[in-house]
Amino acid sequence: MSDSTPAAPVVLDVWCELQCPDCHQALTDVHALRAKYGDRLEVRLRHFPLEKHKHAHAAAQAAEEAAAQGRGWPYIEAVLARTDDLGRAGEPLLIEVARDLGLNAEEMDTALIDGRHMLIVDADQAEGKAIGVTGTPTYVIGDERLDGGKSQDGLRERIEEIADRLLAERD
């Protein structure tokens, strides 16, 4: 009989930008990693809006409001599925996605106006810059940073190698 508590999950930070087509492609890997590791891997989205995408900062704030309303990941995935539309439509698309997911669209609009989540987004971006993130998606697991902005090839396998090693070290 053991009184030990289960080990904390391995953390995978995904530095992401919601107007980035490469980040949309990265969702396939995120889904596969979640399926393989379940609750042994905690996937955390970290915001890294790029200056070249006009609506990325607002989208990051909207994702935080969606999380506050209990639908963070579904919202993130829905916005990433429409990166081209976001580039054309801007903030009205963010409200539309909220409405489509059954979120409080009026509260989403107010959050974008009052900037209540701006500090979270800015803190993520500052931390990303401090650790050398320059593009999206970028993954950080353990003490390793993997840049997916240049190529996604082989990244999931590399993340799995690191996760397996970190999990084995805990056993």
Beta strands, then each sheet from edge to edge (+ up, - down):
strand 1: 10-16
strand 2: 41-47
strand 3: 138-141
strand 4: 144-147
sheet 1: 2+ 1+ 3- 4+
end
